[in-house]
Amino acid sequence: MDENDKPLVWLHGEIKTPPFSLEARIEAGVLLRRLQQGENLGLPHSRPMPSIETHCHELRIRDADKNWRIIYRIDDDAILILEVFNKTTRTTPSSVIDNSKKRLSKYDQDAQD
């Protein structure tokens, strides 16, 4: 990791094989690495998630029979990983949005203390 790269801060979730295929895990790693290096990713790899908060996005990783999503926020000093899940419907489950908001609120509160 380069000294200018942003660290990944895992608030929830993990990426491992299984349940990710090896190919999907590698793709996730490459995309996260690009984020760490300051690259702004757009569709089809990432899309904004303003329903959670400003600067929140979801990484989109297509696996053999799954559609993985990694919810993250880009901060000045880190990339926060909020959730990793298999998306099975067109909309993001409200529980994922609510839990992501709670994790961010707790993280931001702890950072102020």
C-alpha positions as CSV (number, residue, x, y, z in Angstrom):
1,M,0.0,0.0,0.0
2,D,1.3,3.4,-0.9
3,E,1.6,6.0,1.8
4,N,-1.0,8.2,0.0
5,D,-3.6,5.4,-0.2
6,K,-6.6,5.5,2.0
7,P,-7.0,2.6,4.4
8,L,-10.2,0.4,4.3
9,V,-12.1,0.6,7.6
10,W,-14.5,-2.4,7.9
11,L,-17.5,-1.5,10.0
12,H,-19.3,-4.6,8.8
13,G,-19.0,-7.5,6.4
14,E,-16.2,-9.4,4.8
15,I,-15.2,-10.7,1.4
16,K,-14.1,-14.3,1.3
17,T,-14.4,-17.4,-0.7
18,P,-17.0,-18.9,-0.2
19,P,-19.5,-17.3,-0.5
20,F,-17.8,-15.1,-3.1
21,S,-16.3,-17.0,-6.1
22,L,-12.6,-16.5,-6.5
23,E,-13.2,-14.3,-9.5
24,A,-15.7,-12.1,-7.7
25,R,-13.4,-11.8,-4.7
26,I,-10.5,-10.7,-6.9
27,E,-12.8,-8.2,-8.7
28,A,-13.9,-6.8,-5.3
29,G,-10.3,-6.5,-4.2
30,V,-9.3,-4.7,-7.4
31,L,-12.2,-2.2,-7.2
32,L,-11.5,-1.5,-3.5
33,R,-7.8,-0.9,-4.3
34,R,-8.8,1.6,-7.0
35,L,-10.9,3.4,-4.5
36,Q,-8.0,3.4,-2.0
37,Q,-5.8,5.1,-4.6
38,G,-8.4,7.9,-5.0
39,E,-10.1,6.8,-8.2
40,N,-13.7,7.7,-8.6
41,L,-15.7,4.8,-9.9
42,G,-18.9,5.1,-11.8
43,L,-21.3,2.7,-13.5
44,P,-21.3,-0.2,-14.0
45,H,-18.9,-0.7,-11.1
46,S,-20.3,1.8,-8.6
47,R,-23.3,4.0,-8.1
48,P,-24.2,6.7,-5.5
49,M,-26.4,5.8,-2.6
50,P,-27.7,9.2,-1.4
51,S,-30.5,7.3,0.4
52,I,-27.9,6.4,3.0
53,E,-25.7,9.6,3.1
54,T,-23.7,11.9,0.9
55,H,-20.4,10.2,-0.3
56,C,-22.0,6.7,0.1
57,H,-21.9,4.3,-2.8
58,E,-22.4,0.7,-3.6
59,L,-19.9,-1.4,-5.5
60,R,-21.6,-3.8,-7.9
61,I,-19.9,-7.2,-8.4
62,R,-21.5,-9.8,-10.6
63,D,-20.8,-13.3,-9.6
64,A,-21.8,-16.6,-11.3
65,D,-25.3,-16.6,-9.7
66,K,-25.2,-13.7,-7.3
67,N,-25.2,-9.9,-7.4
68,W,-22.8,-8.8,-4.6
69,R,-23.0,-5.3,-3.2
70,I,-20.5,-3.5,-1.0
71,I,-21.8,-0.3,0.6
72,Y,-19.1,2.2,1.3
73,R,-18.4,5.8,2.1
74,I,-15.5,7.8,0.9
75,D,-14.0,10.0,3.7
76,D,-11.0,12.3,3.4
77,D,-8.8,9.8,5.3
78,A,-10.4,6.3,4.7
79,I,-12.8,4.2,2.8
80,L,-15.5,2.9,5.2
81,I,-17.1,-0.5,4.4
82,L,-20.6,-0.5,5.8
83,E,-22.2,-3.6,4.4
84,V,-21.5,-6.6,2.1
85,F,-24.6,-8.5,0.8
86,N,-26.1,-10.4,-2.0
87,K,-28.7,-8.3,-3.7
88,T,-31.7,-10.4,-4.7
89,T,-34.2,-7.7,-5.7
90,R,-34.1,-4.5,-7.8
91,T,-34.2,-2.3,-4.7
92,T,-31.8,-2.2,-1.8
93,P,-33.4,-3.7,1.3
94,S,-34.5,-1.1,3.8
95,S,-32.7,-3.1,6.5
96,V,-29.4,-2.6,4.7
97,I,-30.0,1.2,4.4
98,D,-31.0,1.5,8.0
99,N,-28.1,-0.6,9.3
100,S,-25.7,1.4,7.2
101,K,-27.0,4.7,8.5
102,K,-26.7,3.4,12.1
103,R,-23.1,2.2,11.6
104,L,-22.1,5.6,10.1
105,S,-23.8,7.5,12.9
106,K,-22.0,5.4,15.5
107,Y,-18.7,5.7,13.6
108,D,-19.0,9.5,13.3
109,Q,-20.0,9.8,17.0
110,D,-17.1,7.7,18.1
111,A,-14.7,9.9,15.9
112,Q,-15.9,13.0,17.7
113,D,-15.4,11.6,21.2
